[in-house]
Amino acid sequence: MASVSSPDAGLERSVAAAIAGDAGAFAELVAASQSAVTSIALAICRDVATSEDVAQEVYLLAWRRLGELRNPSSFLPWIRQMTRFTAKTRMRDRGTEDRHLGAPSYGALDDLLAQAADPRPGADAELLHRERLDLVADTLSELPDESREVLVLFHREGRSTRQVASLLGLSEAVVRKRLERGRRRLRSDVLERFAEAARTTAPGAAFTAAVMALTAAGAP
């Protein structure tokens, strides 16, 4: 796999194999890039579930269109661009839908209240999870656009500015500047809770498996 400093170069072999139809190689690409893809989507959508839906859509599209990628070393820039376009399209479509529907739905609030009153052991964990999702959404709303994906990815990638810079195609200096700009907008206690929420909502092996299940019947 790729070194931290140059993931593009290290992924070239997996890209070439995936283009040839190797699903295992594509799974490697998903695992290597899913943190960046979901973080970019989350920065735009500001909702964890939606960001994962967008990411799955992006990977399904990438699997089908890998043959269009002329330069294997361009996989990360290619999929970043695809993610931003897909996420913005999703938000635009959702805004149109909201306008047509009129008043907001209170189903999510009803579910949350029901879980708060649920005596089952898992209810507390689910309530905590919902609170973390709300915290992520609220915190991202307070951040400058350019700081969102950097701050999320920073905490999902073990607080490594070098890894964030590589995954996003930025210099470390730019990453540090955007991190600092975002941190200045948040209280220390909010930042600490946001960091934990970002970390606990990061995609893992289950997300990779879900993506591969979607692509199982497809071909590039």
LUMKOL-741375 format. One record per residue (C-alpha): x, y negated, z; residue number from 1. Coordinates in nm, 2 decimals. Layout:
BEGIN
<r X="X" Y="Y" Z="Z" num="NUM"/>
...
***
This chain:
BEGIN
<r X="0.00" Y="0.00" Z="0.00" num="1"/>
<r X="0.10" Y="-0.36" Z="-0.02" num="2"/>
<r X="0.33" Y="-0.54" Z="0.21" num="3"/>
<r X="0.19" Y="-0.82" Z="0.42" num="4"/>
<r X="0.37" Y="-1.09" Z="0.22" num="5"/>
<r X="0.26" Y="-0.97" Z="-0.13" num="6"/>
<r X="-0.06" Y="-0.77" Z="-0.13" num="7"/>
<r X="-0.12" Y="-0.84" Z="-0.50" num="8"/>
<r X="0.19" Y="-0.66" Z="-0.61" num="9"/>
<r X="0.13" Y="-0.36" Z="-0.39" num="10"/>
<r X="-0.22" Y="-0.31" Z="-0.51" num="11"/>
<r X="-0.13" Y="-0.29" Z="-0.88" num="12"/>
<r X="-0.10" Y="0.08" Z="-0.88" num="13"/>
<r X="-0.43" Y="0.12" Z="-0.71" num="14"/>
<r X="-0.59" Y="-0.12" Z="-0.96" num="15"/>
<r X="-0.45" Y="0.08" Z="-1.25" num="16"/>
<r X="-0.57" Y="0.41" Z="-1.11" num="17"/>
<r X="-0.92" Y="0.26" Z="-1.03" num="18"/>
<r X="-0.95" Y="0.13" Z="-1.39" num="19"/>
<r X="-0.89" Y="0.49" Z="-1.50" num="20"/>
<r X="-1.18" Y="0.60" Z="-1.29" num="21"/>
<r X="-1.01" Y="0.71" Z="-0.97" num="22"/>
<r X="-1.27" Y="0.64" Z="-0.69" num="23"/>
<r X="-1.01" Y="0.71" Z="-0.42" num="24"/>
<r X="-0.79" Y="0.43" Z="-0.56" num="25"/>
<r X="-1.09" Y="0.20" Z="-0.56" num="26"/>
<r X="-1.16" Y="0.28" Z="-0.20" num="27"/>
<r X="-0.80" Y="0.17" Z="-0.12" num="28"/>
<r X="-0.88" Y="-0.16" Z="-0.29" num="29"/>
<r X="-1.19" Y="-0.20" Z="-0.09" num="30"/>
<r X="-1.02" Y="-0.13" Z="0.24" num="31"/>
<r X="-0.74" Y="-0.37" Z="0.16" num="32"/>
<r X="-0.96" Y="-0.66" Z="0.05" num="33"/>
<r X="-1.29" Y="-0.62" Z="0.24" num="34"/>
<r X="-1.19" Y="-0.84" Z="0.53" num="35"/>
<r X="-1.11" Y="-1.13" Z="0.29" num="36"/>
<r X="-1.42" Y="-1.06" Z="0.08" num="37"/>
<r X="-1.66" Y="-1.05" Z="0.37" num="38"/>
<r X="-1.50" Y="-1.35" Z="0.54" num="39"/>
<r X="-1.53" Y="-1.56" Z="0.22" num="40"/>
<r X="-1.90" Y="-1.46" Z="0.19" num="41"/>
<r X="-1.96" Y="-1.53" Z="0.56" num="42"/>
<r X="-1.81" Y="-1.87" Z="0.53" num="43"/>
<r X="-2.06" Y="-1.95" Z="0.25" num="44"/>
<r X="-2.37" Y="-1.77" Z="0.38" num="45"/>
<r X="-2.30" Y="-1.81" Z="0.75" num="46"/>
<r X="-2.48" Y="-1.48" Z="0.82" num="47"/>
<r X="-2.30" Y="-1.16" Z="0.89" num="48"/>
<r X="-2.56" Y="-0.92" Z="0.74" num="49"/>
<r X="-2.59" Y="-1.14" Z="0.43" num="50"/>
<r X="-2.22" Y="-1.16" Z="0.39" num="51"/>
<r X="-2.19" Y="-0.78" Z="0.39" num="52"/>
<r X="-2.47" Y="-0.75" Z="0.14" num="53"/>
<r X="-2.29" Y="-1.00" Z="-0.09" num="54"/>
<r X="-1.96" Y="-0.81" Z="-0.04" num="55"/>
<r X="-2.13" Y="-0.48" Z="-0.14" num="56"/>
<r X="-2.28" Y="-0.64" Z="-0.45" num="57"/>
<r X="-1.93" Y="-0.78" Z="-0.54" num="58"/>
<r X="-1.76" Y="-0.44" Z="-0.51" num="59"/>
<r X="-2.03" Y="-0.27" Z="-0.71" num="60"/>
<r X="-1.98" Y="-0.53" Z="-0.98" num="61"/>
<r X="-1.60" Y="-0.51" Z="-0.96" num="62"/>
<r X="-1.62" Y="-0.13" Z="-1.00" num="63"/>
<r X="-1.82" Y="-0.17" Z="-1.31" num="64"/>
<r X="-1.61" Y="-0.44" Z="-1.46" num="65"/>
<r X="-1.26" Y="-0.34" Z="-1.36" num="66"/>
<r X="-1.18" Y="-0.27" Z="-1.72" num="67"/>
<r X="-1.20" Y="-0.64" Z="-1.79" num="68"/>
<r X="-0.91" Y="-0.71" Z="-1.55" num="69"/>
<r X="-0.62" Y="-0.75" Z="-1.79" num="70"/>
<r X="-0.36" Y="-0.81" Z="-1.52" num="71"/>
<r X="-0.37" Y="-0.57" Z="-1.22" num="72"/>
<r X="-0.18" Y="-0.81" Z="-1.00" num="73"/>
<r X="-0.47" Y="-1.05" Z="-1.04" num="74"/>
<r X="-0.72" Y="-0.83" Z="-0.85" num="75"/>
<r X="-0.73" Y="-1.04" Z="-0.53" num="76"/>
<r X="-0.78" Y="-1.38" Z="-0.71" num="77"/>
<r X="-1.04" Y="-1.21" Z="-0.94" num="78"/>
<r X="-1.25" Y="-1.06" Z="-0.66" num="79"/>
<r X="-1.22" Y="-1.38" Z="-0.45" num="80"/>
<r X="-1.37" Y="-1.58" Z="-0.74" num="81"/>
<r X="-1.64" Y="-1.32" Z="-0.78" num="82"/>
<r X="-1.72" Y="-1.33" Z="-0.41" num="83"/>
<r X="-1.76" Y="-1.71" Z="-0.40" num="84"/>
<r X="-1.98" Y="-1.71" Z="-0.71" num="85"/>
<r X="-2.20" Y="-1.43" Z="-0.58" num="86"/>
<r X="-2.24" Y="-1.58" Z="-0.24" num="87"/>
<r X="-2.32" Y="-1.93" Z="-0.37" num="88"/>
<r X="-2.58" Y="-1.77" Z="-0.61" num="89"/>
<r X="-2.73" Y="-1.58" Z="-0.32" num="90"/>
<r X="-2.76" Y="-1.90" Z="-0.11" num="91"/>
<r X="-2.91" Y="-2.09" Z="-0.40" num="92"/>
<r X="-3.17" Y="-1.82" Z="-0.47" num="93"/>
<r X="-3.25" Y="-1.79" Z="-0.10" num="94"/>
<r X="-3.31" Y="-2.17" Z="-0.09" num="95"/>
<r X="-3.54" Y="-2.15" Z="-0.38" num="96"/>
<r X="-3.73" Y="-1.86" Z="-0.21" num="97"/>
<r X="-3.76" Y="-2.05" Z="0.12" num="98"/>
<r X="-3.91" Y="-2.35" Z="-0.06" num="99"/>
<r X="-4.17" Y="-2.12" Z="-0.22" num="100"/>
<r X="-4.25" Y="-1.95" Z="0.10" num="101"/>
<r X="-4.30" Y="-2.27" Z="0.30" num="102"/>
<r X="-4.30" Y="-2.23" Z="0.67" num="103"/>
<r X="-4.01" Y="-2.02" Z="0.82" num="104"/>
<r X="-4.07" Y="-1.67" Z="0.94" num="105"/>
<r X="-4.05" Y="-1.60" Z="1.31" num="106"/>
<r X="-4.01" Y="-1.22" Z="1.27" num="107"/>
<r X="-3.64" Y="-1.23" Z="1.38" num="108"/>
<r X="-3.73" Y="-1.42" Z="1.70" num="109"/>
<r X="-4.01" Y="-1.18" Z="1.78" num="110"/>
<r X="-3.77" Y="-0.89" Z="1.74" num="111"/>
<r X="-3.52" Y="-1.06" Z="1.97" num="112"/>
<r X="-3.78" Y="-1.11" Z="2.24" num="113"/>
<r X="-3.90" Y="-0.76" Z="2.21" num="114"/>
<r X="-3.54" Y="-0.63" Z="2.25" num="115"/>
<r X="-3.49" Y="-0.85" Z="2.55" num="116"/>
<r X="-3.78" Y="-0.68" Z="2.72" num="117"/>
<r X="-3.68" Y="-0.33" Z="2.61" num="118"/>
<r X="-3.58" Y="-0.12" Z="2.90" num="119"/>
<r X="-3.37" Y="0.13" Z="2.69" num="120"/>
<r X="-2.99" Y="0.14" Z="2.75" num="121"/>
<r X="-2.92" Y="0.03" Z="2.40" num="122"/>
<r X="-3.13" Y="-0.29" Z="2.42" num="123"/>
<r X="-2.86" Y="-0.49" Z="2.61" num="124"/>
<r X="-2.60" Y="-0.40" Z="2.35" num="125"/>
<r X="-2.83" Y="-0.49" Z="2.06" num="126"/>
<r X="-2.91" Y="-0.82" Z="2.23" num="127"/>
<r X="-2.54" Y="-0.90" Z="2.28" num="128"/>
<r X="-2.48" Y="-0.82" Z="1.91" num="129"/>
<r X="-2.76" Y="-1.06" Z="1.81" num="130"/>
<r X="-2.62" Y="-1.33" Z="2.03" num="131"/>
<r X="-2.28" Y="-1.29" Z="1.86" num="132"/>
<r X="-2.44" Y="-1.31" Z="1.52" num="133"/>
<r X="-2.62" Y="-1.63" Z="1.62" num="134"/>
<r X="-2.29" Y="-1.77" Z="1.76" num="135"/>
<r X="-2.11" Y="-1.70" Z="1.43" num="136"/>
<r X="-2.38" Y="-1.88" Z="1.23" num="137"/>
<r X="-2.40" Y="-2.18" Z="1.46" num="138"/>
<r X="-2.02" Y="-2.22" Z="1.49" num="139"/>
<r X="-1.97" Y="-2.20" Z="1.11" num="140"/>
<r X="-2.23" Y="-2.47" Z="1.07" num="141"/>
<r X="-2.01" Y="-2.70" Z="1.27" num="142"/>
<r X="-1.69" Y="-2.64" Z="1.08" num="143"/>
<r X="-1.56" Y="-2.81" Z="0.76" num="144"/>
<r X="-1.62" Y="-2.60" Z="0.46" num="145"/>
<r X="-1.25" Y="-2.54" Z="0.39" num="146"/>
<r X="-1.19" Y="-2.42" Z="0.75" num="147"/>
<r X="-1.46" Y="-2.15" Z="0.77" num="148"/>
<r X="-1.31" Y="-1.86" Z="0.58" num="149"/>
<r X="-0.96" Y="-1.93" Z="0.72" num="150"/>
<r X="-1.09" Y="-1.93" Z="1.08" num="151"/>
<r X="-1.29" Y="-1.61" Z="1.03" num="152"/>
<r X="-1.02" Y="-1.42" Z="0.85" num="153"/>
<r X="-0.76" Y="-1.54" Z="1.10" num="154"/>
<r X="-0.93" Y="-1.37" Z="1.38" num="155"/>
<r X="-1.03" Y="-1.06" Z="1.18" num="156"/>
<r X="-0.67" Y="-1.01" Z="1.06" num="157"/>
<r X="-0.50" Y="-1.01" Z="1.41" num="158"/>
<r X="-0.43" Y="-1.39" Z="1.42" num="159"/>
<r X="-0.18" Y="-1.36" Z="1.13" num="160"/>
<r X="-0.15" Y="-1.68" Z="0.93" num="161"/>
<r X="0.08" Y="-1.50" Z="0.69" num="162"/>
<r X="-0.18" Y="-1.23" Z="0.62" num="163"/>
<r X="-0.45" Y="-1.49" Z="0.58" num="164"/>
<r X="-0.24" Y="-1.69" Z="0.34" num="165"/>
<r X="-0.17" Y="-1.38" Z="0.13" num="166"/>
<r X="-0.53" Y="-1.26" Z="0.12" num="167"/>
<r X="-0.66" Y="-1.61" Z="0.03" num="168"/>
<r X="-0.38" Y="-1.71" Z="-0.21" num="169"/>
<r X="-0.28" Y="-2.01" Z="0.00" num="170"/>
<r X="0.05" Y="-2.12" Z="0.16" num="171"/>
<r X="0.09" Y="-2.07" Z="0.53" num="172"/>
<r X="0.12" Y="-2.44" Z="0.58" num="173"/>
<r X="-0.23" Y="-2.49" Z="0.43" num="174"/>
<r X="-0.37" Y="-2.21" Z="0.64" num="175"/>
<r X="-0.23" Y="-2.37" Z="0.96" num="176"/>
<r X="-0.36" Y="-2.71" Z="0.86" num="177"/>
<r X="-0.71" Y="-2.57" Z="0.80" num="178"/>
<r X="-0.71" Y="-2.37" Z="1.12" num="179"/>
<r X="-0.61" Y="-2.68" Z="1.32" num="180"/>
<r X="-0.88" Y="-2.89" Z="1.15" num="181"/>
<r X="-1.14" Y="-2.62" Z="1.24" num="182"/>
<r X="-1.02" Y="-2.58" Z="1.60" num="183"/>
<r X="-1.05" Y="-2.95" Z="1.67" num="184"/>
<r X="-1.42" Y="-2.93" Z="1.59" num="185"/>
<r X="-1.48" Y="-2.66" Z="1.85" num="186"/>
<r X="-1.47" Y="-2.66" Z="2.23" num="187"/>
<r X="-1.22" Y="-2.41" Z="2.37" num="188"/>
<r X="-1.49" Y="-2.18" Z="2.52" num="189"/>
<r X="-1.68" Y="-2.18" Z="2.19" num="190"/>
<r X="-1.37" Y="-2.10" Z="2.00" num="191"/>
<r X="-1.29" Y="-1.81" Z="2.23" num="192"/>
<r X="-1.63" Y="-1.66" Z="2.19" num="193"/>
<r X="-1.63" Y="-1.72" Z="1.82" num="194"/>
<r X="-1.30" Y="-1.54" Z="1.79" num="195"/>
<r X="-1.44" Y="-1.23" Z="1.97" num="196"/>
<r X="-1.75" Y="-1.24" Z="1.75" num="197"/>
<r X="-1.55" Y="-1.26" Z="1.43" num="198"/>
<r X="-1.33" Y="-0.97" Z="1.54" num="199"/>
<r X="-1.62" Y="-0.75" Z="1.65" num="200"/>
<r X="-1.82" Y="-0.81" Z="1.33" num="201"/>
<r X="-1.52" Y="-0.73" Z="1.10" num="202"/>
<r X="-1.59" Y="-0.46" Z="0.84" num="203"/>
<r X="-1.42" Y="-0.12" Z="0.90" num="204"/>
<r X="-1.42" Y="0.23" Z="0.77" num="205"/>
<r X="-1.80" Y="0.25" Z="0.78" num="206"/>
<r X="-1.82" Y="-0.05" Z="0.54" num="207"/>
<r X="-1.57" Y="0.11" Z="0.30" num="208"/>
<r X="-1.78" Y="0.43" Z="0.31" num="209"/>
<r X="-2.10" Y="0.24" Z="0.24" num="210"/>
<r X="-1.94" Y="0.06" Z="-0.06" num="211"/>
<r X="-1.81" Y="0.39" Z="-0.20" num="212"/>
<r X="-2.16" Y="0.55" Z="-0.16" num="213"/>
<r X="-2.30" Y="0.27" Z="-0.38" num="214"/>
<r X="-2.03" Y="0.32" Z="-0.64" num="215"/>
<r X="-2.04" Y="0.70" Z="-0.64" num="216"/>
<r X="-2.26" Y="0.73" Z="-0.94" num="217"/>
<r X="-2.10" Y="0.44" Z="-1.13" num="218"/>
<r X="-1.79" Y="0.41" Z="-1.35" num="219"/>
<r X="-1.57" Y="0.11" Z="-1.43" num="220"/>
***
